[in-house]
């Protein structure tokens, strides 16, 4: 994959932000956001020196708007691959260019870019800082569509019960990551359930997770997930499939690790079945 180089405006921005304790990248996954992209990027640019846009195969003129700008890096997927795939591209970019922190923010106007530095600062004591629209201190500037909030609440509750976490918002896209922690993740889901795979792998790796309150802002209540996922029942089925698959993969990984440790202790070739790890281990109380 080809990556763009720094331009002069970004070099100037970097110099003006040298007082910040870490070097961070702000990344936006974008698909058909021609009506929002310029306004959002203008505001993001006021709070971040290095801005990456992952254009996930837009066909509505977004690509042309991005091409007209000289203040962002752009990586374009030739075809639409999905929200999770766009975030994975951002992860890989941050790792490749040795950033300390990666901030992800959506391009639909739901997130306030002025909070970017707050998330970056919170990474001093965490591996993943996740915005929450449902913490008590969050300012509700609008209401989430009822079905979306119900699904979020149910899935968040299940994630907490199964992983031993204490999340209040499993799906908020406004996050900050220590880039060193991203090496612990192996994201494979390309769709909207990618955050569920993320939480499973983060819990499995013992990453430090904190939430910070962010306002609840919905500008387009009827925004589509695309295809069959607009149906709430099918969306729940998809989320459960991804969550179950990710937990099963993490358990398999723990079994493999335990078997390897046992062989190392015995210093003998493996001639029997791998050591079985209790499915009710503390990490995954199913």
PyMOL commands that set and color helices and strands:
alter all, ss='L'
color gray80, all
select helices_A, chain A and resi 8-16+37-44+62-67+83-96+113-125+146-163+179-182+194-205+227-230+232-266+282-284
alter helices_A, ss='H'
color red, helices_A
select strands_A, chain A and resi 24-30+50-55+73-76+101-104+128-132+175-178+209-213
alter strands_A, ss='S'
color yellow, strands_A
deselect
rebuild
show_as cartoon
